[in-house]
């Protein structure tokens, strides 16, 4: 008989969970699916597996979703790169998160 073992998932404390949501611009569903190997602290990257739209993507440890995009653009990051980091299909979706004065 084969024994089933669930792959370990990260179960952060509420404070740590909020920190990851805040710093990486993750959706709650994406946070709940994180596994220990998905966080690469040395490169400040988080691998999001099967996020919204069932897409895999990488994101940086930075700020909340709307600030995340704005912060990157203010630093000169191309909006197409921000679109990919946010996991958006359409550039118009990314533009909604961006508040440029």
C-alpha positions in Angstrom: 0.0 0.0 0.0 1.4 3.4 -1.0 1.4 6.2 1.6 0.3 9.6 0.5 2.3 12.6 1.8 1.1 16.1 1.1 3.8 18.4 -0.1 4.6 20.9 2.7 3.1 24.3 2.3 4.1 27.4 4.1 1.7 28.2 6.9 2.9 31.6 8.0 1.7 33.3 11.2 -0.9 36.0 10.5 1.8 38.6 10.8 4.2 36.9 8.5 1.4 36.2 6.0 0.5 39.9 5.9 4.1 40.7 5.4 4.4 38.4 2.4 1.2 39.7 0.9 2.3 43.3 1.5 5.9 42.9 0.4 5.3 40.8 -2.8 1.9 42.0 -4.0 0.5 38.5 -3.7 -3.2 37.5 -3.8 -4.4 35.7 -0.8 -5.0 32.5 -2.8 -1.4 32.7 -4.0 0.0 33.1 -0.5 -1.9 30.0 0.7 -0.4 27.9 -2.1 3.2 28.8 -1.4 5.7 26.0 -0.6 9.0 26.5 1.2 11.0 26.1 -2.0 9.0 28.9 -3.7 10.8 31.6 -1.8 14.3 32.5 -2.8 15.5 35.0 -0.2 18.9 35.4 -1.7 17.4 36.7 -5.0 14.4 38.4 -3.3 12.1 36.3 -5.6 8.9 34.3 -4.9 7.7 31.8 -7.4 3.9 31.8 -7.7 2.6 28.5 -9.1 -0.7 28.4 -10.9 -1.8 31.9 -9.8 -4.8 33.7 -11.2 -5.4 32.4 -14.7 -3.5 29.2 -13.8 -0.2 30.9 -14.7 3.2 30.6 -13.1 5.1 33.7 -12.4 7.9 35.2 -10.3 7.4 38.3 -8.1 9.7 40.4 -6.0 9.6 41.0 -2.3 8.4 44.6 -2.3 5.1 46.3 -1.6 1.2 45.9 -1.8 -0.1 45.2 -5.3 -0.9 48.8 -6.3 2.2 50.2 -4.7 4.3 47.4 -6.0 3.5 48.4 -9.6 3.8 52.1 -9.0 7.2 51.7 -7.2 8.6 49.6 -10.0 7.5 52.2 -12.6 8.9 55.1 -10.6 12.2 53.3 -10.7 12.0 53.1 -14.5 10.9 49.5 -14.9 9.1 48.9 -18.2 5.3 48.5 -17.8 5.5 45.2 -19.8 7.8 43.8 -17.1 5.5 45.0 -14.4 2.6 43.4 -16.2 4.4 40.0 -16.1 5.4 40.4 -12.5 1.8 41.2 -11.6 0.5 38.1 -13.6 -1.8 40.2 -15.8 -2.9 39.1 -19.3 -3.7 42.6 -20.5 -1.7 45.8 -20.1 -4.9 47.7 -19.3 -5.2 45.7 -16.1 -1.7 46.8 -15.0 -2.5 50.4 -15.8 -5.4 50.3 -13.3 -3.0 49.6 -10.5 -0.7 52.3 -11.5 -1.2 55.8 -9.9 1.1 58.2 -11.6 0.9 61.8 -10.6 
